[in-house]
Amino acid sequence: MDLCTLIERNAAFVPDKPAIRFEGATLSYAALETRIERAAKTLKSRYGVNRGDRVAILSLNRPDYLVLLYACARLGALMVPLNWRLAVPEQLFILCDAGVKVLALEQAFAAILSPLEEKLPDAAVIGLDFAPPRGDTWSSLLTRAHGDGRIPHTDLSCPLLIVYTSGTTGRPKGAVLRQEALLWNGVMSQHMHDLTSDDHVLTVLPFFHVGGLNIQTTPALHHGATVTIHSRFTPDATLAAFERDRPTLTVLVPAIIQAMTDHAGWATADLSSLKAISTGSTIVPQHLIDRVVDRGVPVLQVYGSTETCPIAVYTRLGGDLSREGSTGLPGLCCEAAILDDDGQELPPDSAGEIAVRGPNVFFEYWGNEQATRAALHDGWYRSGDIGRRDADGYFWVHDRKKNLIISGGENIYPAEVERVLMEHPDVIECGVIGRADPRWDEVPVAYVIRRSETGVEAEDLKAHAQSQLARFKVPREIIFVEDLPRTALGKVQHFMLKQFDVQSREQGDAN
């Protein structure tokens, strides 16, 4: 049995049941299973994809994103979802680090083609919605599928996903998730959402995040429910879908809840079909929860990370939602604990590091043994997040990973931005921190020591950063300073820098 077996079983039980709806078209479970089978045959016969090979996808949300995922599951291959918001050099690093054999590509992101041909000349390219100069179209390949779409010895123990997360050393790490991680994650989603085959999930979060892919989307397909996919989030389309499509469940990060509830149509939108809205990815402001609850829709919170697939701790539909700020209890199929620096579990109401252990936890960081050893201890994934739990076992997240900036639901590691800024010849040193922002939760801000003999300005450095990084990672403000707060070993103290930034802004407001 592999993960695709769940789709095959649903296709046998309810062949005509709508599995995926997208832009006015519907794919039944029988049609989805057939499309997966053809994709697996094509990948194997045309491109020689075998167990352990990597297949990347760079695309907005579309049904064939999920088709590719389950085709990889049938073959024992690994899918590498690429964040389309990243800059081309960032995407290229991931493709090279993973050593991808095939890239499924949307035309909007074809800027990757020339550098990819130079760095990975043997990688095949499939155009999802266009004909690449040296590649095939997805639709033509599926019509010509032949052969056997299976690989021997493929089962739930096989790795399925390599999802890259921003790295504390300035380079992203690829978290490897096995097929069984998605299976158990789906069981916990069913428990969290009281999910049944009668549910209808609306997915607006991007599939390149495990949240968009795995909090509700894949669990819904495993349980025979229906999923409506939006290529990307817009407030207008989401509010219209609530009224037109009548979904029962959706996942929205805080920045999306903010945008949606700020929309003129929010107050009158028909939300009566919704059982709940789930949210997470960052500490969720209570005022955003109140906006949704005031419209009569329960809000469920989920805590986790790429490394936990992501469901680890959650509040449950029908459960206790009265503990303000709590992200809930450990999931049905995993453990969570608050540990001290020595790995010992702390008593209730003590602050410590949140750790997670269970079959949903990632297997390793791709090709990075050192990072894997640092994160996994006796099966526990040490998240780096600081939190507490009460005597009843409910968790609260107090602080996020050291230095991590979460802007609009996207993770930004200062080391990554600092690395790019330091590549500019006029920058001696820099420190990047997150600054509170009413719209995006946080935005990156850079404190920079520049060479005294140069005339480099803030806009020059922003342009340099934007040439290498996604727009959301580019510092909102660059402040030139003579020195930075440091440890005895000379390392920049980001927490001191953040305190200085807050104090400076408060003094500025007072003046």
Steps between C-alpha positions, in 0.01 A plus 500: 500500500615853419330836559339492156309189608265731693407677178452166324273374778285813487481469121369146547244594767374828350631531142273787404546700821664842436856488628641832376331811369705768327398799288159357414621148417451190713723194529324193639684246713502257206641768269757603762618141542527456122699822467737394778552162332583666167736745666685218677531303175632806319755588767627142503500418128592838356740635763614189685375624835566230755486454875692779671513735199399863550225670299454875556203723427495878463141610458203671655239268647338274241353146503808353331707612798318230696510258207879531501518443876309171484681389183827541693348295782424215257858504374673550834639828366526828691317817403677831559247788512661834416388828650404716201558813709872430520751667272647290219840455677318363805295260291811392312681419824216269606486324163875440508509400867224244445652380173165494325445275203182666371348847545129559437475870419232764454575749225478798736822378662693417183782736601654196671559323166828658386684477834362149553641385166840632602501351852302178442523427128367145543182605681188453289233772489128441457283802422180488699333764284747560216753329276854557634774554238658167595223306665153353482155624591329331791174439313670336203700272725191381685327408176802293394547320834594135472671223691488420869454787745631304797838445663563188714544539875323836518306547822417749772854495636630665181589871513252709301563870554807722529369833625764770531495734796714809543822410677655663805836480325376701204412206274169311501477141624285232340281323755428145379151370580410136452170383355397377843545853638225621268283203593518566875474874443174428319370298793568794731332741259191276502502512881562876512230597250253215553569444130274267302437418136213749509738792557600752238841664549593834345877528447647845438839454667786406265586133461872574533430535874413189699216702650326547167575146394446298817286669765180433306564433130662156497303385808177589320600292198600209724155504661305534177396863544496775236768769462457829317834651403582863434821569311584764760324705767304814429237639741242542224530142374501351850191688617322415175590132545347495848167600350518313166678174587381460860818349649490359850870544587793721405845595632603865510821644647464820708611731217224356280241531777606862538460568127170316479342659807617845388317450170181696445309178433592326825215637711229371265663185360301180549717278722224265607652193329825517700547257787825675594796698377840365600803721544862485604856554367560773759364627829144600410384841627185466709329788320512304173348195666227722645415639155423150372329375814279810500369383161399169659789285371721306744876549463729201545870548563774265387864502600770328301768552240627363172682237704174373656305477170369743663229391746637450852289691755147625440163604633220274388158568355259438785782520753600764753559828313472719810871520590600826338825479308536124536596298195344190654601147595754261345355329194329163508798318344803684641655626820598855594697617800668802654869421551790674670844540341599150615195339339315442827126559508399804702206520742178680405514878449878497453638664188721282283556368151210334319590151376294258291536123452293268282455345154416843354849635576746542215762234426805719432624818338595411145876447476560683827597257773624771735170691492307175543698407813444849641122480455421140593577356845370154597219545250409844633499789256635802689306785343692793649163658586445605859171421667327352802221259579254513784406224743232377257753462219400803290784678323582868454772627267690789660766577247614380164824350385804711574508795267228359274282759327153397385359747251156433357535131585840471326812405695800730468829407664722805560813297420376449147438872443827588674691265273371680191564848641854398598566405138481871412856639489407810700354313799732414789244337728128500563224372724144430387205493740122494484300813571134484600269592215119538517445336162771233468558424873871570443723644230879464469719796592879511449761681706810538283861604553622633167847582382571859591659583167191399300182685422271196491145590594211301639325472164818355347504222757128435460548460126791264561293290742204489262722358226567194717204467734122486491339841536358418843853434630642835388547730802223756531752745645880510502659696781870584491685476833857518626484176701272213600435338840717190536576206723843447652581289194405782264165360384221748437239492778175514309283531809695808609467644152126441512474676835698793360267519198190510722651766725611713206153493347338583835735797544426610145126486565545699823686772314 
